[in-house]
Amino acid sequence: MNKYVLLQAPKAEGDCTAPIEIIDNASAVGKGRVEERIQAGYIHIGWIESDLRVPELKAGLEYYWRQRVEEAYKLFQHIADDANSYLME
């Protein structure tokens, strides 16, 4: 089981949220990344324990968002195709 650190980037002026990074701090490199982020103003917001690797965790956490983006892209393509066929007549 892997234990990952969750760090949230500093919020920009006027933003209500900021990106969250998942970092594997089991190695010296990971611990260094966590330390660098903390010094840069990131905030520790929690831990995740999982057998999955970081890319798999990110894919799972972003699954519904990616679906919505894909649906919006398909809708846009459909509208663009309809507009192009109308203009070609």
C-alpha positions in Angstrom: 0.0 0.0 0.0 1.4 3.4 -1.0 0.8 6.5 1.0 0.7 9.8 -0.9 0.8 13.4 0.3 -1.9 15.8 -1.0 -0.7 19.4 -1.4 -2.7 22.3 -2.6 -1.1 25.1 -4.5 -1.4 28.7 -3.2 -4.6 30.3 -4.2 -4.4 33.2 -6.6 -6.1 36.5 -5.8 -9.8 36.1 -6.3 -9.7 32.3 -6.8 -11.7 30.0 -4.5 -9.6 27.0 -5.2 -6.2 25.9 -6.5 -4.7 22.7 -8.0 -3.9 19.8 -5.8 -0.8 17.7 -6.3 -0.5 14.0 -5.3 3.1 13.2 -4.4 4.7 9.9 -3.5 7.0 10.8 -0.7 8.4 7.3 0.0 11.7 8.2 -1.6 14.2 11.0 -0.9 13.2 12.6 -4.2 9.5 12.6 -3.2 10.3 14.0 0.2 12.4 16.8 -1.5 9.4 17.6 -3.8 7.1 17.9 -0.8 9.6 20.1 1.0 10.0 22.4 -2.1 6.3 22.7 -2.5 5.8 23.6 1.2 8.5 26.3 0.9 6.7 27.6 -2.2 3.5 28.1 -0.2 1.7 24.8 -0.8 -0.6 23.6 2.0 -0.7 20.0 3.2 -4.4 18.9 2.9 -4.2 15.2 3.5 -3.1 11.7 2.6 -4.3 9.0 0.3 -3.4 5.3 0.8 -3.8 3.2 -2.3 -2.3 0.3 -4.3 -2.6 2.5 -7.4 0.2 4.7 -8.8 -0.1 8.5 -9.0 -1.1 8.6 -12.7 -3.9 6.0 -12.0 -5.1 8.0 -9.1 -5.2 11.2 -11.1 -7.1 9.4 -13.9 -9.7 8.2 -11.4 -10.1 11.5 -9.7 -10.5 13.3 -13.1 -12.7 10.7 -14.6 -16.0 12.6 -14.5 -14.4 15.9 -15.5 -12.8 14.2 -18.5 -16.1 12.7 -19.5 -17.8 16.1 -19.4 -15.0 17.7 -21.5 -15.3 14.9 -24.1 -19.1 15.3 -24.3 -18.7 19.1 -24.7 -16.1 18.5 -27.5 -18.4 16.1 -29.3 -21.2 18.6 -29.1 -18.9 21.4 -30.4 -17.8 19.1 -33.3 -21.5 18.4 -34.1 -22.3 22.1 -34.2 -19.2 22.9 -36.3 -20.1 20.1 -38.8 -23.7 21.4 -39.0 -22.4 25.0 -39.5 -19.9 23.9 -42.2 -22.6 21.9 -44.1 -24.9 24.9 -44.0 -22.2 27.2 -45.3 -21.3 24.8 -48.1 -24.8 24.7 -49.5 
